[in-house]
Amino acid sequence: MRKIEEEIPIIWKKPHNSSNLLQIRTLSILLHQFIKRYRKRLKIQNIMIDLETPKNAAGFSNKTFVIKLHLKLKKGKILMAESKKRSLNDAMKNITREIDNQSRSTDRQRYHNSSRKHG
C-alpha cells in the first residue's frame, strides 16, 4: 500500500502579465520536481513562487526569467532563493543549488551546536 503524501501548497505571487501560460505550466512542472526532491528532507509547509519576465524601456521582453522562491518550513524557518536566467530550467537549477547550500548550512549549524558542551 502506498502512503499518500500531503499536498504542499504552492502560492503563486501574481503571475506577471508578460508570463504566458506555457511558461507558467513549465515552471509548475519544475516546481513539482523540486518538491519531490525536497519533500522529506526539508519538511516544507508551503512554497511561494514569483515569475517575472522583465521588459526593457520600449516594452519588449529582454528574454530573461526572474524566479523568486520562498520556502516556508514546518519548523518556521524560511529559505529564499532568486535566479535570473534565459531559461526557466536554468533558473530552477540555480534556485535548487541555492536552496541546497542554505539547507546544508543550517544542518551544519544544528549539528555543530548540538555537539557543544554547555555550562
PyMOL CGO cylinders between C-alpha atoms (Angstrom):
from pymol import cmd
from pymol.cgo import CYLINDER

trace = [
    CYLINDER, 0.00, 0.00, 0.00, 1.39, 3.39, -0.98, 0.3, 1, 1, 1, 1, 1, 1,
    CYLINDER, 1.39, 3.39, -0.98, 1.50, 6.16, 1.55, 0.3, 1, 1, 1, 1, 1, 1,
    CYLINDER, 1.50, 6.16, 1.55, -0.49, 9.23, 0.48, 0.3, 1, 1, 1, 1, 1, 1,
    CYLINDER, -0.49, 9.23, 0.48, 1.76, 12.27, 0.60, 0.3, 1, 1, 1, 1, 1, 1,
    CYLINDER, 1.76, 12.27, 0.60, 0.48, 15.52, 1.99, 0.3, 1, 1, 1, 1, 1, 1,
    CYLINDER, 0.48, 15.52, 1.99, -0.12, 18.19, -0.65, 0.3, 1, 1, 1, 1, 1, 1,
    CYLINDER, -0.12, 18.19, -0.65, 2.28, 21.12, -0.31, 0.3, 1, 1, 1, 1, 1, 1,
    CYLINDER, 2.28, 21.12, -0.31, 0.50, 24.40, -1.11, 0.3, 1, 1, 1, 1, 1, 1,
    CYLINDER, 0.50, 24.40, -1.11, 2.07, 26.47, -3.88, 0.3, 1, 1, 1, 1, 1, 1,
    CYLINDER, 2.07, 26.47, -3.88, 1.24, 30.16, -3.67, 0.3, 1, 1, 1, 1, 1, 1,
    CYLINDER, 1.24, 30.16, -3.67, 1.70, 31.95, -6.99, 0.3, 1, 1, 1, 1, 1, 1,
    CYLINDER, 1.70, 31.95, -6.99, 2.54, 35.58, -6.49, 0.3, 1, 1, 1, 1, 1, 1,
    CYLINDER, 2.54, 35.58, -6.49, 0.77, 37.46, -9.28, 0.3, 1, 1, 1, 1, 1, 1,
    CYLINDER, 0.77, 37.46, -9.28, 1.94, 35.64, -12.42, 0.3, 1, 1, 1, 1, 1, 1,
    CYLINDER, 1.94, 35.64, -12.42, 3.12, 38.58, -14.47, 0.3, 1, 1, 1, 1, 1, 1,
    CYLINDER, 3.12, 38.58, -14.47, 1.06, 39.74, -17.42, 0.3, 1, 1, 1, 1, 1, 1,
    CYLINDER, 1.06, 39.74, -17.42, 4.16, 39.17, -19.52, 0.3, 1, 1, 1, 1, 1, 1,
    CYLINDER, 4.16, 39.17, -19.52, 4.33, 35.49, -18.48, 0.3, 1, 1, 1, 1, 1, 1,
    CYLINDER, 4.33, 35.49, -18.48, 2.42, 33.20, -20.77, 0.3, 1, 1, 1, 1, 1, 1,
    CYLINDER, 2.42, 33.20, -20.77, 0.55, 30.03, -19.85, 0.3, 1, 1, 1, 1, 1, 1,
    CYLINDER, 0.55, 30.03, -19.85, 3.24, 27.76, -21.29, 0.3, 1, 1, 1, 1, 1, 1,
    CYLINDER, 3.24, 27.76, -21.29, 5.91, 29.38, -19.10, 0.3, 1, 1, 1, 1, 1, 1,
    CYLINDER, 5.91, 29.38, -19.10, 3.70, 29.07, -16.02, 0.3, 1, 1, 1, 1, 1, 1,
    CYLINDER, 3.70, 29.07, -16.02, 2.92, 25.43, -16.84, 0.3, 1, 1, 1, 1, 1, 1,
    CYLINDER, 2.92, 25.43, -16.84, 6.63, 24.67, -17.41, 0.3, 1, 1, 1, 1, 1, 1,
    CYLINDER, 6.63, 24.67, -17.41, 7.56, 26.29, -14.11, 0.3, 1, 1, 1, 1, 1, 1,
    CYLINDER, 7.56, 26.29, -14.11, 4.79, 24.35, -12.40, 0.3, 1, 1, 1, 1, 1, 1,
    CYLINDER, 4.79, 24.35, -12.40, 6.28, 21.04, -13.63, 0.3, 1, 1, 1, 1, 1, 1,
    CYLINDER, 6.28, 21.04, -13.63, 9.75, 22.12, -12.46, 0.3, 1, 1, 1, 1, 1, 1,
    CYLINDER, 9.75, 22.12, -12.46, 8.29, 23.06, -9.06, 0.3, 1, 1, 1, 1, 1, 1,
    CYLINDER, 8.29, 23.06, -9.06, 6.69, 19.64, -8.64, 0.3, 1, 1, 1, 1, 1, 1,
    CYLINDER, 6.69, 19.64, -8.64, 10.07, 18.01, -9.39, 0.3, 1, 1, 1, 1, 1, 1,
    CYLINDER, 10.07, 18.01, -9.39, 11.63, 20.34, -6.81, 0.3, 1, 1, 1, 1, 1, 1,
    CYLINDER, 11.63, 20.34, -6.81, 9.02, 19.34, -4.20, 0.3, 1, 1, 1, 1, 1, 1,
    CYLINDER, 9.02, 19.34, -4.20, 9.58, 15.66, -4.91, 0.3, 1, 1, 1, 1, 1, 1,
    CYLINDER, 9.58, 15.66, -4.91, 13.31, 16.14, -4.26, 0.3, 1, 1, 1, 1, 1, 1,
    CYLINDER, 13.31, 16.14, -4.26, 12.98, 18.15, -1.02, 0.3, 1, 1, 1, 1, 1, 1,
    CYLINDER, 12.98, 18.15, -1.02, 9.68, 16.99, 0.50, 0.3, 1, 1, 1, 1, 1, 1,
    CYLINDER, 9.68, 16.99, 0.50, 11.15, 14.68, 3.14, 0.3, 1, 1, 1, 1, 1, 1,
    CYLINDER, 11.15, 14.68, 3.14, 14.45, 16.39, 3.81, 0.3, 1, 1, 1, 1, 1, 1,
    CYLINDER, 14.45, 16.39, 3.81, 13.18, 19.94, 4.33, 0.3, 1, 1, 1, 1, 1, 1,
    CYLINDER, 13.18, 19.94, 4.33, 9.63, 19.30, 5.60, 0.3, 1, 1, 1, 1, 1, 1,
    CYLINDER, 9.63, 19.30, 5.60, 8.11, 22.10, 3.54, 0.3, 1, 1, 1, 1, 1, 1,
    CYLINDER, 8.11, 22.10, 3.54, 4.95, 23.80, 4.81, 0.3, 1, 1, 1, 1, 1, 1,
    CYLINDER, 4.95, 23.80, 4.81, 4.34, 25.89, 1.69, 0.3, 1, 1, 1, 1, 1, 1,
    CYLINDER, 4.34, 25.89, 1.69, 6.05, 27.47, -1.30, 0.3, 1, 1, 1, 1, 1, 1,
    CYLINDER, 6.05, 27.47, -1.30, 5.59, 30.98, -2.64, 0.3, 1, 1, 1, 1, 1, 1,
    CYLINDER, 5.59, 30.98, -2.64, 6.76, 31.49, -6.19, 0.3, 1, 1, 1, 1, 1, 1,
    CYLINDER, 6.76, 31.49, -6.19, 7.07, 34.64, -8.27, 0.3, 1, 1, 1, 1, 1, 1,
    CYLINDER, 7.07, 34.64, -8.27, 7.80, 34.59, -12.00, 0.3, 1, 1, 1, 1, 1, 1,
    CYLINDER, 7.80, 34.59, -12.00, 8.74, 37.76, -13.83, 0.3, 1, 1, 1, 1, 1, 1,
    CYLINDER, 8.74, 37.76, -13.83, 9.75, 38.36, -17.41, 0.3, 1, 1, 1, 1, 1, 1,
    CYLINDER, 9.75, 38.36, -17.41, 11.23, 41.86, -17.31, 0.3, 1, 1, 1, 1, 1, 1,
    CYLINDER, 11.23, 41.86, -17.31, 10.77, 44.26, -20.21, 0.3, 1, 1, 1, 1, 1, 1,
    CYLINDER, 10.77, 44.26, -20.21, 13.07, 46.97, -21.47, 0.3, 1, 1, 1, 1, 1, 1,
    CYLINDER, 13.07, 46.97, -21.47, 12.12, 50.66, -21.76, 0.3, 1, 1, 1, 1, 1, 1,
    CYLINDER, 12.12, 50.66, -21.76, 10.46, 50.03, -25.14, 0.3, 1, 1, 1, 1, 1, 1,
    CYLINDER, 10.46, 50.03, -25.14, 8.18, 47.40, -23.58, 0.3, 1, 1, 1, 1, 1, 1,
    CYLINDER, 8.18, 47.40, -23.58, 9.86, 44.36, -25.15, 0.3, 1, 1, 1, 1, 1, 1,
    CYLINDER, 9.86, 44.36, -25.15, 10.86, 41.31, -23.15, 0.3, 1, 1, 1, 1, 1, 1,
    CYLINDER, 10.86, 41.31, -23.15, 14.59, 41.03, -22.62, 0.3, 1, 1, 1, 1, 1, 1,
    CYLINDER, 14.59, 41.03, -22.62, 14.20, 37.23, -22.82, 0.3, 1, 1, 1, 1, 1, 1,
    CYLINDER, 14.20, 37.23, -22.82, 15.16, 36.56, -19.21, 0.3, 1, 1, 1, 1, 1, 1,
    CYLINDER, 15.16, 36.56, -19.21, 13.16, 34.99, -16.43, 0.3, 1, 1, 1, 1, 1, 1,
    CYLINDER, 13.16, 34.99, -16.43, 13.36, 36.09, -12.82, 0.3, 1, 1, 1, 1, 1, 1,
    CYLINDER, 13.36, 36.09, -12.82, 12.14, 33.43, -10.41, 0.3, 1, 1, 1, 1, 1, 1,
    CYLINDER, 12.14, 33.43, -10.41, 11.84, 34.15, -6.70, 0.3, 1, 1, 1, 1, 1, 1,
    CYLINDER, 11.84, 34.15, -6.70, 11.14, 31.22, -4.41, 0.3, 1, 1, 1, 1, 1, 1,
    CYLINDER, 11.14, 31.22, -4.41, 10.25, 31.33, -0.70, 0.3, 1, 1, 1, 1, 1, 1,
    CYLINDER, 10.25, 31.33, -0.70, 10.09, 28.01, 1.14, 0.3, 1, 1, 1, 1, 1, 1,
    CYLINDER, 10.09, 28.01, 1.14, 8.37, 28.05, 4.49, 0.3, 1, 1, 1, 1, 1, 1,
    CYLINDER, 8.37, 28.05, 4.49, 9.44, 25.04, 6.50, 0.3, 1, 1, 1, 1, 1, 1,
    CYLINDER, 9.44, 25.04, 6.50, 7.28, 23.38, 9.15, 0.3, 1, 1, 1, 1, 1, 1,
    CYLINDER, 7.28, 23.38, 9.15, 9.85, 24.44, 11.77, 0.3, 1, 1, 1, 1, 1, 1,
    CYLINDER, 9.85, 24.44, 11.77, 9.05, 28.08, 10.92, 0.3, 1, 1, 1, 1, 1, 1,
    CYLINDER, 9.05, 28.08, 10.92, 12.29, 28.79, 9.05, 0.3, 1, 1, 1, 1, 1, 1,
    CYLINDER, 12.29, 28.79, 9.05, 12.10, 30.46, 5.64, 0.3, 1, 1, 1, 1, 1, 1,
    CYLINDER, 12.10, 30.46, 5.64, 14.55, 29.72, 2.82, 0.3, 1, 1, 1, 1, 1, 1,
    CYLINDER, 14.55, 29.72, 2.82, 14.65, 32.15, -0.10, 0.3, 1, 1, 1, 1, 1, 1,
    CYLINDER, 14.65, 32.15, -0.10, 16.28, 31.94, -3.48, 0.3, 1, 1, 1, 1, 1, 1,
    CYLINDER, 16.28, 31.94, -3.48, 16.21, 34.09, -6.59, 0.3, 1, 1, 1, 1, 1, 1,
    CYLINDER, 16.21, 34.09, -6.59, 17.55, 33.45, -10.06, 0.3, 1, 1, 1, 1, 1, 1,
    CYLINDER, 17.55, 33.45, -10.06, 17.67, 35.40, -13.30, 0.3, 1, 1, 1, 1, 1, 1,
    CYLINDER, 17.67, 35.40, -13.30, 18.36, 33.25, -16.37, 0.3, 1, 1, 1, 1, 1, 1,
    CYLINDER, 18.36, 33.25, -16.37, 17.38, 32.94, -20.02, 0.3, 1, 1, 1, 1, 1, 1,
    CYLINDER, 17.38, 32.94, -20.02, 15.63, 29.62, -19.45, 0.3, 1, 1, 1, 1, 1, 1,
    CYLINDER, 15.63, 29.62, -19.45, 13.21, 28.50, -16.75, 0.3, 1, 1, 1, 1, 1, 1,
    CYLINDER, 13.21, 28.50, -16.75, 15.10, 25.24, -16.43, 0.3, 1, 1, 1, 1, 1, 1,
    CYLINDER, 15.10, 25.24, -16.43, 18.42, 27.01, -15.78, 0.3, 1, 1, 1, 1, 1, 1,
    CYLINDER, 18.42, 27.01, -15.78, 16.77, 29.38, -13.32, 0.3, 1, 1, 1, 1, 1, 1,
    CYLINDER, 16.77, 29.38, -13.32, 15.28, 26.48, -11.34, 0.3, 1, 1, 1, 1, 1, 1,
    CYLINDER, 15.28, 26.48, -11.34, 18.65, 24.66, -11.34, 0.3, 1, 1, 1, 1, 1, 1,
    CYLINDER, 18.65, 24.66, -11.34, 20.18, 27.80, -9.86, 0.3, 1, 1, 1, 1, 1, 1,
    CYLINDER, 20.18, 27.80, -9.86, 17.44, 28.01, -7.22, 0.3, 1, 1, 1, 1, 1, 1,
    CYLINDER, 17.44, 28.01, -7.22, 17.89, 24.33, -6.37, 0.3, 1, 1, 1, 1, 1, 1,
    CYLINDER, 17.89, 24.33, -6.37, 21.62, 24.91, -5.87, 0.3, 1, 1, 1, 1, 1, 1,
    CYLINDER, 21.62, 24.91, -5.87, 20.93, 27.92, -3.64, 0.3, 1, 1, 1, 1, 1, 1,
    CYLINDER, 20.93, 27.92, -3.64, 18.38, 26.01, -1.52, 0.3, 1, 1, 1, 1, 1, 1,
    CYLINDER, 18.38, 26.01, -1.52, 20.85, 23.10, -1.24, 0.3, 1, 1, 1, 1, 1, 1,
    CYLINDER, 20.85, 23.10, -1.24, 23.51, 25.45, 0.09, 0.3, 1, 1, 1, 1, 1, 1,
    CYLINDER, 23.51, 25.45, 0.09, 21.15, 27.12, 2.55, 0.3, 1, 1, 1, 1, 1, 1,
    CYLINDER, 21.15, 27.12, 2.55, 19.74, 23.84, 3.86, 0.3, 1, 1, 1, 1, 1, 1,
    CYLINDER, 19.74, 23.84, 3.86, 23.23, 22.33, 4.24, 0.3, 1, 1, 1, 1, 1, 1,
    CYLINDER, 23.23, 22.33, 4.24, 24.47, 25.33, 6.20, 0.3, 1, 1, 1, 1, 1, 1,
    CYLINDER, 24.47, 25.33, 6.20, 21.51, 25.13, 8.58, 0.3, 1, 1, 1, 1, 1, 1,
    CYLINDER, 21.51, 25.13, 8.58, 22.14, 21.39, 9.01, 0.3, 1, 1, 1, 1, 1, 1,
    CYLINDER, 22.14, 21.39, 9.01, 25.79, 22.09, 9.83, 0.3, 1, 1, 1, 1, 1, 1,
    CYLINDER, 25.79, 22.09, 9.83, 24.81, 24.75, 12.37, 0.3, 1, 1, 1, 1, 1, 1,
    CYLINDER, 24.81, 24.75, 12.37, 22.32, 22.42, 14.03, 0.3, 1, 1, 1, 1, 1, 1,
    CYLINDER, 22.32, 22.42, 14.03, 24.80, 19.54, 14.34, 0.3, 1, 1, 1, 1, 1, 1,
    CYLINDER, 24.80, 19.54, 14.34, 27.69, 21.82, 15.28, 0.3, 1, 1, 1, 1, 1, 1,
    CYLINDER, 27.69, 21.82, 15.28, 25.68, 23.42, 18.10, 0.3, 1, 1, 1, 1, 1, 1,
    CYLINDER, 25.68, 23.42, 18.10, 24.33, 20.12, 19.39, 0.3, 1, 1, 1, 1, 1, 1,
    CYLINDER, 24.33, 20.12, 19.39, 27.85, 18.75, 20.00, 0.3, 1, 1, 1, 1, 1, 1,
    CYLINDER, 27.85, 18.75, 20.00, 28.84, 21.71, 22.18, 0.3, 1, 1, 1, 1, 1, 1,
    CYLINDER, 28.84, 21.71, 22.18, 29.15, 21.29, 25.90, 0.3, 1, 1, 1, 1, 1, 1,
    CYLINDER, 29.15, 21.29, 25.90, 27.04, 23.76, 27.87, 0.3, 1, 1, 1, 1, 1, 1,
    CYLINDER, 27.04, 23.76, 27.87, 27.99, 25.23, 31.20, 0.3, 1, 1, 1, 1, 1, 1,
]
cmd.load_cgo(trace, "trace")
